[in-house]
């Protein structure tokens, strides 16, 4: 053991504060994750750029682990650490064995954070500032628990782990707290609404659909009071969120509202005039797939399905699986997807977007005026009159 310059508790308080900080930061991340999927106007304070963007991380399929948001797992992990640290406040030899367990626990958190850092770098291509803060908390916990072990324990790590479990079983408040935590997370999987899964409504019987003279699919009123032309990208999270709102509005106002769809993939392989560097790669081909689905009168089903696939199943996606899911002829779908007519329709949509100076999705053309990101509430008020 190293000679101590400070009292035992002085070393413990920073550990408790770090664990509490982890709970607070994880709680913020959980709230941010929820609002990303449920609040149409939400944008977190750390959505700074493409590379530093908490929202991009929240919107990725890797933000869910075993059917529960990663941020909620973070709350549970830091609460567990706090629960195990509290008994160690008492300065006796038996309670000091807990630092061996806490050291291993902190090491496990740090290894998990290294994995999530890899995912952010290689899969999401964006970083969350608040997530990086939790990484710092975990690594700090490793350092603090290592220092405490060195200064106050003189036994082997294996022996300390063995004794720490014995110590925990003798501490009823810890066992009760641990039991409550396990029950909460055990029920969380079944009780937590899957708010991150967008379920698009089946069009009401009164809802009509068709193709405009220009060849764009429309849904809603045959003689609309309000017409909204949407320009979207299937890999744009906000596009899917706003489109869900529009689909619900169409069902509620089938004789007043019409949606006209335009493809505007932010894919440098297709929208190369605007997008100079690789971005939303594959969204152009998804747009071609949706255009091909229209040939089998399944555009809106394909449209809704593609928003979901781009968020959750992109790595497992195949045309065959997609066609089978929608009841489409996969050979015809693939043939139509790469036809000259499909490419012309997509190019025309992109040219129209460029002509209207669209630089991001979603964008909406309403009564000759372009709106970016969202639709002002006052425009939608006409539907309730």
N, C-alpha and C positions, 0 to 999 in steps of 0.2 A: 504493500500500500504506500501511496505517496502521502507525504505529510500535508495536512490541510491548513490552509491559511484562513478559511472561512468556516462557519458552522454548517452542519449538515443541511438544515432547512434552506439556507441561502442558495444551495445548489438545486433544490427541488422546485422552488417557486418559478424559475424560468421555464421548467418543463411543463408545469401546470398552465402557465400563460400561453406557451406554444400550442398545447393541446386545445385550449379554449379558442385561440386564434384560428386553429385548423377547423374547428366546428363552425365558427362565424363565417370564415371565407367559404367553406363548403355550403353553408346555408345560403349565402348570397348566390353562389353558382347554381344551386338547386332552384332558387327563385328565378334567376335569369333564364335558366333552361325552360322552366314552365312558361314564362312570359314570351319567350321566343316562339313558342308554338301556339299560344292562345291570345296574345295581344298583337293585333295587326299593325300597330304603330310603334311597337317596342324596338329599341336599339340600345344596347348596353354602352356604358361610357367608354369601354375599352375596344369598341369596334373602330379602330383607328385606320387600318389599311387592310389590304388583302392578306398580308403576312401576319400582322398583329390584329387579330379579330376574334374576340370571345364568342361572338354570335356564330361565326363560321364553325367553330369547334362545337358549340351547343347544337347546331343544326346537322352535324354529321352523324352517321349511324353508330360511330364509336363512342358517342355520348351515352349510350345505353349498354349496360353490362348485366347479362342474365335477367333481362326484362325489367331492370330498375335503373334509373339515371345514375351515372357514375358519381355525380355530386352527392346523392343521397348515401351512396356507399361511403363517401368521404366523411359525411356527418357521423355515420355509425362507427367508422374506424377511429376518428379522433375522440369520440365519446368513450369508446372502449379504452383508449389510451389514458384518458382522464380518470376513468373509473379505477383502473389498475394502479394509477399513480397516487391517488388519495391515501390508501392504506400505508404507503411508503413514507408518509409524513412522520409517522412515529419512528423514533430513532431506537430501534432494537434490531438485533442481529437477524431475527427471523423475517422481519419486514424488508430488510435490505436485500434479501434474496430476489425480491420482485424486480430489481434493476436488471437482472440478467434477462428476465422475460421481456421487460420493456425495451431493452437494447435490441433483442431479436425482432420484436414487433416493429420498432422504428426502422430497422434494417429492411424488413419486409415491405413496409410502406415505401421506402426509398427505391427498392427494386421495382415495385409497381409503378412508381413515378417515372423511372427510366423507360419502362415499356410505353407508358402514355406519351412520354416525350418523343419516342421513336414513331409512334402513331401520328402525332402532330406533324412531325417532319416528313415522313414518307407517305402517309395516307391522306391526311387532311390538308397539308401544305399551308398551315396557319397555326399561330400560337395564341393561347389565351393568357393574358397577364395574370389573372387571378389564379389560373391553374399553375403558372410558374411560381406564384407565391406559395401555394400548397407544397410544391416541390421543395422550396426553400425551408418551409416548416419541417417537413419530414427529414431532410438532411440535417437540420439543426437538432432535431430530436435524437438522431443517431449520435451526433457529437456530444450532446449533453449527457445522454445515458451512458456513453462510453467513459466520459470523464468521471461520472459518479461511481461507476463500477471500479475504475482504477483507484479512486481515492478512498472508497469505503468498503470494498470487498476484496478479499484475498484468496478466494476459492476459484475453482475452475468454472467455466461457463456451463458445462454440462451438469455439474453438481448444483449450480445455482438455479438452473432451469428446473431440475427435479424438485428442489426444495421450494421454488416459487409456486408451483402448483399446489403443494401441500399447504403453503401459507394462504393461498386464495380460498381453498376449501374450508379453512378455519375462520374465514372472515364472512359472516352472514350478510352484512350490508352489500358487499361486493357481489356475492352470489345472487342476491335478490336483484340488484341493478343489472347484472349480466343476464339474468333470466328475462327481465322486462325488455331489454335490448334485443334479445334473440326472438322473443315473441313478436315484438314490433316489426322486425325485419322479415320474420317468417310470414306475417300476414300482409306485409307491404306488397309482395308480388301479386297477391290475389285482390287486394282492396284498392290499390293505386290505379286510378283511371289511366288508360294508355293514351294520354293527351298528345303524345308525339306521333301518333298514327292518324293521318288525315283520312277520314272516311267520307268520300264524296257521295252526295245524295243521288238516288235514282231520280231522273227527271219526272216531275209530276205528269199525270195523264194530259193535263191541259197544255203542257209545254211542247211547242213545235220546234222543228229544226230543219235546216236546209243548207243550200249553198248560194252564196251571193253571185252576182254576175261576174265578179272578178275571180271566183273560184274558191272563196274562203268559207269555211263552215260557220254557221250561226246557230244559236240556240235561244229560244224564248218567244217573244211576241211576234206575230206576223205583221201587225201594225203597231209598232212600239211607240211609247211616249218618250222613252230614253234608249238610245243606242250607245253601247260602249264597245269600242274596238280595242282589244287587248293585244299587246306585243309582248310575248313571253319566251322564256328559255327553260327547258325542262330540268336543267341543273341549277336553276335559281330558286332558292328556298322561298323567298318572299313572293315569287310568282305563284307557287303552289298555294301559299297561304291566302293571298288575295283572290285567287281563282276560286278557292273554296267558298269565300264570302259571296262572290258573284253567283256561284251555282245555287247557294241557299236563297239569295235574293230572287233569282229567276223562278225558283219553286214557289216563293211567296208572292211574286208579282208576274205570273206567266203571261198576262195580257198587257203589260206595260214595259217590261225590260227585255232588251235583246243584246246578247253578247256575240260579237264577231271576232273570230280568232285569227291572229297573225303570228307566224313563227319568226322569232328574232333571236336565234342562238348566238350567244357571245362566244362563239367558237372561232378561233383564228383561221381554221381551215375553210370556213364558210363566210364568216363576216370579217374578212381580212382587211377591208378598208378601215374599219373602226378598231378591230382587235389585232394588235401587232404582234403580241406574244401569246404563247400557248395558254389558254384559259377555257374552262368548261369544255374540255376536250370530249368529243362524242355527242355533245348536245345537238350538233347539226344532223348527225345520223338519226338521232331520236326524233327530230322534227320530220325527217324523211319517212320514218316509220309511221308516224302519225298521219302524214299525208296519204301514205299507201293504205292505211286502215280505212280511210274515207272511201276508197274504192270498193270496200266490202260493207259500207254503211255502218262502220263502227268507230267513227272518229272520236266521239265524246267519251266512249268507254276507253279507247286507247289513250286519249289525252289525260284522263284522270289516272289511269294506270301508270303512265310514264312519269308523272310527278312523283308517285310513290316509289317506283323502281329507282329513279335517279337518287333518291335519298337513302334507300335501305338495301337494295338488292343489285346495285350496279355491277359488282364483281361476279355475280352469279347469273347475270342476264344473258339470255339467248333469244333469238327471234323465234325459235321453235317453241320454247317455254311460254313466251309472251303470246304467240298465236294460239296455242292450246288453251291458255287461261281465258282468252276472249272468244274462243270458238271461231277462229279465223283459219283460212287456208294458208298455211305457212309458205308454201311454194309460190303462190300468187302474191302473197305479202312481200316476199323478198324480191320477186320480179318487179312489182310495182314500185317498190322502195327505190330501186336504182334506175327507174325509167327516166327518160329525158323530160317527160311531162312533170314528174315529181320535182326534179331539179329546177325546172323553170318556175314552178309555183313557189318553191322556197326562195329562189333568187329574187322573185318579184316582191315577196314579203320583206326581204332584207333591204331591197332598194327603196321600198316605201318607208321603212323605218329610218333609213339614212336621209331620205328626202325631208322627213319630219324632224331631223336632227336628234334622233333618239340615241343616247349614249349609255343607257343602262336599262335593265329590266327589273320589275315589270313597268311598262309604260302604257298609257291609255289615251286614245284619241276620242274626245267627246265634243260634239258640236264644233268641230274644227279646231279645238284647242288640245294641246298635249299636256298630260300630267304624268309625272314620274314617281314611282314608288308606291303611291296609293291614290285613292280617289277622294277628293274633298267631300265631307259629309253633306254639305249644302247641295251638292249636285244630286245626291241620292234622295234628298227630301222630296223631290218631285214624284217619287214612287208612292208616297204616303198621302198625297193630296187627293 
